[in-house]
Amino acid sequence: MSRSVGAGGTRHVLAASLRAAVPVMLGYVVIGFPCGLMEDSIGFSPLQCFLLSSTFYSGAGQFMIPNMWLAGAPLYSIIASVSFVNTRQVLYSAAFSPFFSGVGKVLSFLFSATVTDESFGVNMDRFQTDGGWTALHGLFVNLFCMFTWASANAVGCALGAVLDLPLAITSFAMTAIFICLLAGQKMTRQTAVVMAVSAAGVAFCKLVGLGGPAILLGAVAGVIAGMFVKPGGGESA
């Protein structure tokens, strides 16, 4: 069943979407600056950063591009690695499909083109817990987050010529975000197994030269391992 915008109108939808998006927007400001600094280090202009962030819109991918470029990776390797890492977003459509059964194609397309990891989490939670949450709410959440990310990247790039921050520090920003997200998880046996297997998988991939898809392969290995462990601590039958 499709969900229509309530009597509050578009202004109400915008306000509700902004409130839901604010935590992600604040996080994007923090990690968008160092991402822009890194993009400046490989010759991007602020406008190019903004356009890239508005169209490509992948935090992990945008951090990978300058990191791999500075490491001397060939262009085809950068394209293949970033594309492979971003295949995880294909799964989002399957997760959202029950909530978009009656939504028009244009709105569905715009939502799909602007969703990312963090806005996926916000919208999935709202769709599951808020009966009044609509596809339009979700689209505005995506757009608020995307504009913030693109703007932070552009500002970070513009400041790149002024600030002289070590690239080793700025490149750690994305890793720090994942550490913060991990620290907020309830620690169970299942969580510990997923963490351990994912970390071991990433380390193994990097040791054998699969640096590009290491995160994706490690995460998949962790999820598969977690499927065989009950959240309460016992092994599944």
C-alpha positions as CSV (number, residue, x, y, z in Angstrom):
1,M,0.0,0.0,0.0
2,S,1.3,3.4,-0.9
3,R,1.6,6.1,1.7
4,S,0.5,9.6,0.8
5,V,1.7,12.9,2.3
6,G,-0.4,13.8,5.3
7,A,-2.5,16.9,5.9
8,G,0.5,18.9,7.1
9,G,1.6,19.2,3.6
10,T,5.1,19.6,2.1
11,R,6.3,21.9,4.9
12,H,5.5,19.3,7.5
13,V,7.3,16.6,5.5
14,L,10.3,18.8,5.1
15,A,10.5,19.6,8.8
16,A,10.1,15.9,9.8
17,S,12.7,14.8,7.3
18,L,15.2,17.5,8.4
19,R,14.8,16.4,12.1
20,A,15.5,12.8,11.1
21,A,18.5,13.7,8.9
22,V,20.3,16.1,11.3
23,P,22.4,13.4,13.0
24,V,23.7,12.2,9.7
25,M,24.2,15.7,8.4
26,L,26.4,16.5,11.4
27,G,28.5,13.4,10.8
28,Y,28.8,14.3,7.2
29,V,30.2,17.7,8.1
30,V,32.9,16.0,10.2
31,I,34.0,13.5,7.6
32,G,33.3,15.6,4.5
33,F,36.0,18.1,5.3
34,P,38.8,15.6,5.4
35,C,37.4,13.9,2.3
36,G,37.6,17.3,0.5
37,L,41.1,17.8,1.7
38,M,42.2,14.5,0.2
39,E,40.4,15.3,-3.0
40,D,42.3,18.6,-3.1
41,S,45.6,16.6,-2.8
42,I,44.9,14.9,-6.1
43,G,44.0,18.1,-7.9
44,F,40.2,18.4,-7.5
45,S,38.6,21.8,-7.4
46,P,35.8,22.7,-4.9
47,L,33.2,22.6,-7.8
48,Q,34.4,19.2,-8.9
49,C,34.2,17.9,-5.4
50,F,30.6,19.2,-5.1
51,L,29.6,17.7,-8.4
52,L,31.3,14.4,-7.7
53,S,29.6,14.2,-4.2
54,S,26.2,15.1,-5.7
55,T,26.3,12.4,-8.4
56,F,28.6,9.7,-7.2
57,Y,27.7,10.2,-3.5
58,S,29.6,7.4,-1.9
59,G,31.7,8.3,1.2
60,A,33.7,5.1,1.2
61,G,34.2,5.4,-2.6
62,Q,35.3,9.0,-2.4
63,F,37.8,8.2,0.3
64,M,39.1,5.3,-1.8
65,I,39.7,7.3,-4.9
66,P,42.4,9.7,-3.6
67,N,43.9,7.0,-1.4
68,M,44.4,4.6,-4.3
69,W,45.5,7.4,-6.6
70,L,48.2,8.6,-4.2
71,A,49.2,4.9,-3.8
72,G,49.9,4.8,-7.5
73,A,47.0,2.4,-8.4
74,P,46.1,2.4,-12.1
75,L,42.8,4.0,-13.2
76,Y,41.1,0.7,-14.1
77,S,41.9,-0.7,-10.7
78,I,40.4,2.3,-9.0
79,I,37.2,2.1,-11.0
80,A,36.9,-1.6,-10.5
81,S,37.6,-1.5,-6.8
82,V,35.2,1.4,-6.1
83,S,32.5,-0.1,-8.2
84,F,32.9,-3.4,-6.4
85,V,32.6,-1.8,-3.0
86,N,29.5,0.0,-4.0
87,T,27.6,-3.1,-5.1
88,R,26.4,-3.3,-1.5
89,Q,23.8,-0.6,-2.4
90,V,22.1,-3.0,-4.7
91,L,20.7,-4.7,-1.6
92,Y,19.0,-1.5,-0.5
93,S,16.3,-1.8,-3.2
94,A,15.3,-5.2,-1.9
95,A,15.0,-3.9,1.6
96,F,12.9,-0.9,0.7
97,S,10.7,-2.7,-1.9
98,P,7.8,-3.5,0.6
99,F,7.5,0.2,1.3
100,F,7.5,1.3,-2.3
101,S,4.9,-1.0,-3.8
102,G,2.6,1.8,-4.7
103,V,5.1,4.7,-5.2
104,G,5.5,6.3,-8.6
105,K,8.5,5.5,-10.8
106,V,10.0,9.0,-10.7
107,L,9.9,9.2,-6.9
108,S,11.3,5.7,-6.6
109,F,14.1,6.5,-9.0
110,L,15.1,9.7,-7.2
111,F,15.0,8.0,-3.8
112,S,17.1,5.1,-5.1
113,A,19.6,7.5,-6.7
114,T,20.2,9.5,-3.5
115,V,20.2,6.8,-0.8
116,T,23.4,5.9,1.0
117,D,24.4,3.8,4.0
118,E,23.5,6.3,6.7
119,S,20.3,7.6,5.1
120,F,19.3,3.9,4.5
121,G,19.5,3.3,8.2
122,V,17.5,6.4,9.1
123,N,14.8,5.7,6.5
124,M,14.5,1.9,7.3
125,D,14.0,2.7,11.0
126,R,11.3,5.2,10.2
127,F,9.5,3.0,7.7
128,Q,9.4,0.2,10.3
129,T,8.4,2.3,13.3
130,D,6.5,5.3,11.9
131,G,3.3,4.6,10.2
132,G,3.2,8.1,8.7
133,W,6.6,7.9,7.1
134,T,6.4,8.2,3.3
135,A,8.7,7.8,0.3
136,L,8.7,11.6,0.1
137,H,10.0,11.9,3.6
138,G,12.7,9.4,2.7
139,L,13.7,11.4,-0.4
140,F,14.1,14.6,1.5
141,V,16.2,12.8,4.1
142,N,18.4,11.6,1.3
143,L,18.6,15.1,-0.3
144,F,19.4,16.9,3.0
145,C,22.2,14.4,3.7
146,M,23.6,14.5,0.1
147,F,23.7,18.4,0.0
148,T,25.5,18.4,3.4
149,W,28.0,15.9,2.2
150,A,28.6,17.7,-1.1
151,S,29.0,21.1,0.6
152,A,31.4,19.7,3.3
153,N,33.5,18.1,0.5
154,A,33.6,21.4,-1.4
155,V,34.6,23.4,1.7
156,G,37.2,20.9,2.7
157,C,38.7,21.1,-0.8
158,A,38.7,24.9,-0.7
159,L,40.5,24.8,2.6
160,G,43.1,22.3,1.3
161,A,45.4,25.0,0.1
162,V,45.2,26.7,3.5
163,L,45.3,23.8,6.0
164,D,48.3,21.5,6.0
165,L,46.9,18.4,7.6
166,P,48.8,15.1,7.3
167,L,47.0,12.8,4.8
168,A,47.5,9.9,7.2
169,I,45.1,11.6,9.6
170,T,42.5,12.7,7.1
171,S,42.3,9.3,5.5
172,F,41.5,7.8,8.9
173,A,38.2,9.8,9.2
174,M,36.0,7.2,7.5
175,T,37.5,4.4,9.7
176,A,36.8,6.5,12.8
177,I,33.1,6.8,11.8
178,F,32.8,3.0,11.5
179,I,34.5,2.7,14.9
180,C,32.0,5.1,16.5
181,L,29.1,3.1,14.9
182,L,30.6,-0.1,16.2
183,A,31.1,1.2,19.7
184,G,27.3,2.0,19.9
185,Q,26.3,-1.6,19.2
186,K,25.1,-4.0,21.9
187,M,27.9,-6.5,22.5
188,T,26.7,-10.1,22.2
189,R,28.3,-13.3,21.1
190,Q,26.9,-12.8,17.6
191,T,28.2,-9.3,17.4
192,A,31.7,-10.4,18.6
193,V,31.8,-13.2,16.0
194,V,30.8,-10.8,13.2
195,M,33.4,-8.3,14.3
196,A,36.2,-10.8,14.6
197,V,35.4,-12.6,11.3
198,S,35.0,-9.3,9.4
199,A,38.3,-7.9,10.8
200,A,40.1,-11.1,10.0
201,G,38.6,-11.2,6.5
202,V,39.7,-7.6,5.7
203,A,43.2,-8.3,7.0
204,F,43.5,-11.5,5.0
205,C,42.3,-9.8,1.8
206,K,44.8,-7.0,2.2
207,L,47.6,-9.5,2.9
208,V,46.9,-11.4,-0.4
209,G,46.7,-8.2,-2.4
210,L,42.9,-7.7,-2.5
211,G,42.9,-4.2,-1.0
212,G,40.1,-2.8,-3.1
213,P,37.3,-5.3,-2.3
214,A,38.7,-6.1,1.2
215,I,36.0,-4.3,3.1
216,L,33.2,-5.8,1.2
217,L,34.5,-9.3,1.3
218,G,35.3,-9.0,5.0
219,A,31.8,-7.7,5.8
220,V,30.2,-10.5,3.8
221,A,32.3,-13.1,5.6
222,G,31.3,-11.5,9.0
223,V,27.6,-11.6,8.1
224,I,27.7,-15.2,7.0
225,A,29.5,-16.2,10.2
226,G,26.9,-14.2,12.2
227,M,24.1,-16.2,10.6
228,F,25.3,-19.3,12.4
229,V,25.3,-17.8,15.9
230,K,22.2,-16.9,17.9
231,P,22.1,-13.3,19.2
232,G,21.7,-14.7,22.7
233,G,25.0,-16.5,22.7
234,G,24.2,-20.1,21.7
235,E,25.0,-21.6,18.4
236,S,22.1,-22.1,16.0
237,A,20.7,-25.5,15.3
